[in-house]
Every structure is written in structure tokens, then in C-alpha cells.
Amino acid sequence: MSQLIIEVDSPEDEALLLELLPRSNARLIEKKTDSPKHHLKDVLETIIQSGGVGKSFGDPSEWQREIRHWDRVLDGREE
């Protein structure tokens, strides 16, 4: 005996698959449904729709100037 995990995107495909189970001496043991928010595709689509990841970080050169401003002056060197 073997167990398979199958992901089905539409209710029509799920109904068709369930119809075929008895014909092949198979049965449904457990049915799980995920909310669409948990799919990586949907998470990535949300990020893209909000303008992407880049906008949330701001200007990289401005960040670098700010970080370098925090650096201390080494002994024997002038600012």
C-alpha cells in the first residue's frame, strides 16, 4: 500500500479525482484544505502588487552613507 499527497487547484478537478478513486480500489483517508494566504505564489503576488521588496528598503547609497557616518576615525588618520 502507498499513500500519495495530491494538490488540486479547482473543485472540478477534485470532484473528478474523487470519482476515479473507487475505480482503482483507492479511498480518501484524510482531506486537508489550505487557505490561499499560505501558498507561496499568493504571498509573492501580494509583494509584487505592493510595489516589490526594493521600495521597502529605500535608497541603498543613502543607507551606505549613513552607515559610514557611524564609523569611528582610526588612530593616526584624519577625518
Distance bins in CASP14 RR format, pairs under 12 A and 6 or more apart:
PFRMAT RR
TARGET T0000
AUTHOR 0000-0000-0000
RMODE 2
METHOD distances of the structure
MODEL  1
1 25 0 0 0 0 0 1 0 0 0 0 0
1 26 0 0 0 0 1 0 0 0 0 0 0
1 27 0 0 0 0 0 1 0 0 0 0 0
1 29 0 0 0 0 0 1 0 0 0 0 0
2 26 0 0 0 0 0 1 0 0 0 0 0
2 29 0 0 0 0 0 1 0 0 0 0 0
3 26 0 0 0 0 0 1 0 0 0 0 0
3 27 0 0 0 0 0 1 0 0 0 0 0
3 28 0 0 0 0 0 1 0 0 0 0 0
3 29 1 0 0 1 0 0 0 0 0 0 0
3 30 0 0 0 0 1 0 0 0 0 0 0
4 17 0 0 0 0 0 1 0 0 0 0 0
4 21 0 0 0 0 0 1 0 0 0 0 0
4 24 0 0 0 0 0 1 0 0 0 0 0
4 26 0 0 0 0 1 0 0 0 0 0 0
4 27 0 0 0 0 0 1 0 0 0 0 0
4 28 0 0 0 0 0 1 0 0 0 0 0
4 29 0 0 0 0 0 1 0 0 0 0 0
4 30 0 0 0 0 0 1 0 0 0 0 0
5 29 0 0 0 0 0 1 0 0 0 0 0
5 30 0 0 0 0 1 0 0 0 0 0 0
5 31 0 0 0 0 0 1 0 0 0 0 0
5 32 0 0 0 0 1 0 0 0 0 0 0
5 34 0 0 0 0 0 1 0 0 0 0 0
6 13 0 0 0 0 1 0 0 0 0 0 0
6 14 0 0 0 0 1 0 0 0 0 0 0
6 16 0 0 0 0 0 1 0 0 0 0 0
6 17 1 0 0 1 0 0 0 0 0 0 0
6 18 0 0 0 0 0 1 0 0 0 0 0
6 20 0 0 0 0 0 1 0 0 0 0 0
6 21 0 0 0 0 0 1 0 0 0 0 0
6 26 0 0 0 0 0 1 0 0 0 0 0
6 28 0 0 0 0 0 1 0 0 0 0 0
6 29 0 0 0 0 0 1 0 0 0 0 0
6 30 0 0 0 0 0 1 0 0 0 0 0
6 31 0 0 0 0 0 1 0 0 0 0 0
6 32 0 0 0 0 0 1 0 0 0 0 0
7 13 0 0 0 0 1 0 0 0 0 0 0
7 14 0 0 0 0 0 1 0 0 0 0 0
7 17 0 0 0 0 0 1 0 0 0 0 0
7 32 0 0 0 0 0 1 0 0 0 0 0
7 33 0 0 0 0 0 1 0 0 0 0 0
7 34 0 0 0 0 1 0 0 0 0 0 0
7 39 0 0 0 0 1 0 0 0 0 0 0
7 41 0 0 0 0 0 1 0 0 0 0 0
8 14 1 0 1 0 0 0 0 0 0 0 0
8 15 0 0 0 0 1 0 0 0 0 0 0
8 16 0 0 0 0 1 0 0 0 0 0 0
8 17 1 0 0 1 0 0 0 0 0 0 0
8 18 0 0 0 0 1 0 0 0 0 0 0
8 28 0 0 0 0 0 1 0 0 0 0 0
8 31 0 0 0 0 0 1 0 0 0 0 0
8 32 0 0 0 0 0 1 0 0 0 0 0
8 33 0 0 0 0 0 1 0 0 0 0 0
8 34 0 0 0 0 0 1 0 0 0 0 0
9 17 0 0 0 0 0 1 0 0 0 0 0
9 34 0 0 0 0 0 1 0 0 0 0 0
9 36 0 0 0 0 0 1 0 0 0 0 0
9 39 0 0 0 0 0 1 0 0 0 0 0
9 41 0 0 0 0 0 1 0 0 0 0 0
10 16 0 0 0 0 1 0 0 0 0 0 0
10 17 0 0 0 0 0 1 0 0 0 0 0
11 17 0 0 0 0 0 1 0 0 0 0 0
11 18 0 0 0 0 0 1 0 0 0 0 0
11 33 0 0 0 0 0 1 0 0 0 0 0
12 18 0 0 0 0 0 1 0 0 0 0 0
12 19 0 0 0 0 0 1 0 0 0 0 0
13 19 0 0 0 0 0 1 0 0 0 0 0
13 20 0 0 0 0 0 1 0 0 0 0 0
14 20 0 0 0 0 0 1 0 0 0 0 0
14 21 0 0 0 0 0 1 0 0 0 0 0
14 28 0 0 0 0 0 1 0 0 0 0 0
14 31 0 0 0 0 1 0 0 0 0 0 0
14 33 0 0 0 0 1 0 0 0 0 0 0
15 21 0 0 0 0 0 1 0 0 0 0 0
16 23 0 0 0 0 0 1 0 0 0 0 0
17 23 0 0 0 0 0 1 0 0 0 0 0
17 24 0 0 0 0 0 1 0 0 0 0 0
17 26 0 0 0 0 1 0 0 0 0 0 0
17 28 0 0 0 0 1 0 0 0 0 0 0
17 31 0 0 0 0 0 1 0 0 0 0 0
18 24 0 0 0 0 0 1 0 0 0 0 0
18 26 0 0 0 0 1 0 0 0 0 0 0
18 27 0 0 0 0 1 0 0 0 0 0 0
18 28 1 0 0 1 0 0 0 0 0 0 0
18 31 0 0 0 0 1 0 0 0 0 0 0
19 26 0 0 0 0 0 1 0 0 0 0 0
19 28 0 0 0 0 0 1 0 0 0 0 0
20 26 1 0 0 1 0 0 0 0 0 0 0
20 27 0 0 0 0 0 1 0 0 0 0 0
20 28 0 0 0 0 0 1 0 0 0 0 0
21 27 1 0 0 1 0 0 0 0 0 0 0
21 28 1 0 0 1 0 0 0 0 0 0 0
21 29 0 0 0 0 0 1 0 0 0 0 0
21 31 0 0 0 0 0 1 0 0 0 0 0
22 28 0 0 0 0 0 1 0 0 0 0 0
32 38 0 0 0 0 0 1 0 0 0 0 0
33 39 0 0 0 0 0 1 0 0 0 0 0
34 40 0 0 0 0 0 1 0 0 0 0 0
34 41 0 0 0 0 0 1 0 0 0 0 0
34 42 0 0 0 0 0 1 0 0 0 0 0
35 42 0 0 0 0 1 0 0 0 0 0 0
35 43 0 0 0 0 0 1 0 0 0 0 0
36 42 1 0 1 0 0 0 0 0 0 0 0
36 43 0 0 0 0 1 0 0 0 0 0 0
36 45 0 0 0 0 1 0 0 0 0 0 0
36 46 0 0 0 0 0 1 0 0 0 0 0
37 43 1 0 0 1 0 0 0 0 0 0 0
37 45 0 0 0 0 0 1 0 0 0 0 0
37 46 0 0 0 0 1 0 0 0 0 0 0
38 46 0 0 0 0 0 1 0 0 0 0 0
39 45 0 0 0 0 1 0 0 0 0 0 0
39 46 0 0 0 0 0 1 0 0 0 0 0
40 46 0 0 0 0 0 1 0 0 0 0 0
40 47 0 0 0 0 0 1 0 0 0 0 0
41 47 0 0 0 0 0 1 0 0 0 0 0
41 48 0 0 0 0 0 1 0 0 0 0 0
42 48 0 0 0 0 0 1 0 0 0 0 0
42 49 0 0 0 0 0 1 0 0 0 0 0
43 49 0 0 0 0 0 1 0 0 0 0 0
43 50 0 0 0 0 0 1 0 0 0 0 0
43 52 0 0 0 0 0 1 0 0 0 0 0
43 53 0 0 0 0 0 1 0 0 0 0 0
44 50 0 0 0 0 0 1 0 0 0 0 0
44 51 0 0 0 0 0 1 0 0 0 0 0
44 52 0 0 0 0 1 0 0 0 0 0 0
44 53 0 0 0 0 0 1 0 0 0 0 0
45 51 0 0 0 0 0 1 0 0 0 0 0
45 52 0 0 0 0 0 1 0 0 0 0 0
46 52 0 0 0 0 1 0 0 0 0 0 0
46 53 0 0 0 0 0 1 0 0 0 0 0
47 53 1 0 0 1 0 0 0 0 0 0 0
47 54 0 0 0 0 1 0 0 0 0 0 0
47 55 0 0 0 0 0 1 0 0 0 0 0
47 56 0 0 0 0 1 0 0 0 0 0 0
48 54 0 0 0 0 0 1 0 0 0 0 0
48 55 0 0 0 0 0 1 0 0 0 0 0
50 56 0 0 0 0 1 0 0 0 0 0 0
51 57 0 0 0 0 0 1 0 0 0 0 0
52 58 0 0 0 0 0 1 0 0 0 0 0
54 60 0 0 0 0 1 0 0 0 0 0 0
54 63 0 0 0 0 0 1 0 0 0 0 0
57 63 1 0 0 1 0 0 0 0 0 0 0
57 64 0 0 0 0 0 1 0 0 0 0 0
58 64 0 0 0 0 0 1 0 0 0 0 0
58 66 0 0 0 0 0 1 0 0 0 0 0
59 65 0 0 0 0 1 0 0 0 0 0 0
59 66 0 0 0 0 0 1 0 0 0 0 0
60 66 0 0 0 0 0 1 0 0 0 0 0
60 67 0 0 0 0 0 1 0 0 0 0 0
61 67 0 0 0 0 0 1 0 0 0 0 0
61 68 0 0 0 0 0 1 0 0 0 0 0
62 68 0 0 0 0 0 1 0 0 0 0 0
62 69 0 0 0 0 0 1 0 0 0 0 0
63 69 0 0 0 0 0 1 0 0 0 0 0
63 70 0 0 0 0 0 1 0 0 0 0 0
64 70 0 0 0 0 0 1 0 0 0 0 0
64 71 0 0 0 0 0 1 0 0 0 0 0
65 71 0 0 0 0 0 1 0 0 0 0 0
68 79 0 0 0 0 0 1 0 0 0 0 0
69 79 0 0 0 0 0 1 0 0 0 0 0
71 77 0 0 0 0 0 1 0 0 0 0 0
71 79 0 0 0 0 1 0 0 0 0 0 0
72 79 0 0 0 0 1 0 0 0 0 0 0
73 79 1 0 1 0 0 0 0 0 0 0 0
END
